[in-house]
Amino acid sequence: MQDPFVVHREAHIAAPPAAVFALMTDPEKILRWMGTEAQVEPQPGGLYLVNVTGARFARGSFREVVPVHRLAYSFGWDGSEVVPPGSSLVEIDLIEQGGGTLLRLTHSGLPSAEQCAGHAEGWAHYLGRLTEVAAGGDPGPDPFYGRT
């Protein structure tokens, strides 16, 4: 049976896969588009920890890291009983396309339609910010700052 609560997102990014990969795996570069703190160890078993809004930590561990092409990591929220750390899975594929990158994201293992909708909104927001940074822009202050 297929998991009914899955977020699928795609973004076309005006930067090569290596640049997008760096924006998703280098803590300093992550903070240009998402979060206030980041500690990532992009290797299988390595830590994924990002304070996404300044008030909420996403935590998990890397399952798969294929430099410049693919990331997969467990995902959840510190202090959450609904989506606890490591309880869901984020998979990101970076496909070279037309001088840029097609980013395909799948977030599976979410427990409800409500959580699926909330995470879909969050991914749409942050992938938009990532797209802007990768193209050399500045997305400005994060309107999600302070959200719990």
N, C-alpha and C positions, 0 to 999 in steps of 0.2 A: 504494500500500500504506500502511496506517495504521501509525503509530509504535507498537510494542507496549509501550514503556517510558514510560508517561505517568502522572503523579500527578494525580488530580482530587480536589479538596476543596471543600466548601461550609461556610460558617459563617453563622449568623443572629446579627447583632450589634445590640444595643439602643442604636444611635446612628445619626444620619443619615449618608448617604454622605460629605458634606463633612468630618465629624469623623473618619471612618475613613480617608479619603484623606489627611488631615493626619497621622494616626498612621503612615502608610506612606511619607510623603514629607518630613517635617520631621525632621532628624537627632536633635534633642533628644527628640522624641516617639517616634521609633523605639526609642530606648534605654529607654523605659518598659516595653517588652514583649519586646524582643529585642536582644541584643548589648551590647558594652562600648564600641564606637566605631562611628560611622557618618558617612560622607561621601556624600551623594547630591546629584545635580544633575538634578532631575526635568524633563528636556526631552530631545527626541530627540538621541541622541549623548552625552548627559550621563552622568557616572560613577555607578555603583552600587557602593558599597564598604561592607561591614558586617563588623565583627569579631563574628561571631555568638556564639561561646562564650567569648571572651576568649583563645582559642588557635587560631582558624581564621577567616580572612578569606574572605567571599564577594565575588566581583568580577564585574562585567559593565558593560553600558551600556544606557541606556534606549533602547528602540526606538519606543515609543508612549506618549504621556502625554495623556490626555483628562481635564482636571481634574474631580474628584469622581466620575468614572465608570469610568476604565480606566487600567491601567498594564501595560506589557509591557517586560521587560528581559532581556538575556542574563545568564547566571548560570553560575558555576563557582567552584572553590576555588583560591586561591593555593597553588602548590606541588603541585597534584594532576595526575597524568598520566591518571587515570581520568575525572575531571570537571574539566578545566582551565577557567580563567576564560573566560567568554563562550561555553562550549560547549553550554549548554542554554538553554531559553527559559521564563521565568515570565510567565504572563498572568493578570491579576487584573481581574475585572469587579465593580463595585459597583452593585447594583440596589436602588433604594428599594423597601421592602416593609414594609407595616404599621407605619409610624412608625419603622422601623429600616432595616437594610441586609442584603441577602443578598450575601455575598462568595462569588464563584466563582473558584477558582484552578485553573489548569492548568499543570503543569510538564512540558514535553516535551523530547525530545532526550537523555534519560538513556541510558547505554550498556548497562545490564544490569538484570535483575530484582532483583539485590542492591542496586544503587544506587537503583532505583525504591522498594524497600521502605524503605531508610534515609531517603530524602528524604520519603517519605510520613509516616514517623514524625516527622521534624523539622517538617514543615508542620503536622501535627495538633497537635503540642506548641505551636508558636509561634502558630498561629491561636487556640488556646485562651487563650493569654496575651493576645493582641490583643483578643479578645472581652471578657475580664475588664476590661482597662484602658479600653476604649471605653465600658463600662457604668459606669465610675467607680470600679472596684475596683483593688486592688493585688495582682498575682499573686505577690508575694514574690520571694525570691531564685530565680534560674533553676537548676533541678537539672541542666541541660545544661552549666552553666558548667565550663570546663576540658576539655570533650570535644574530641578531635581528629578 
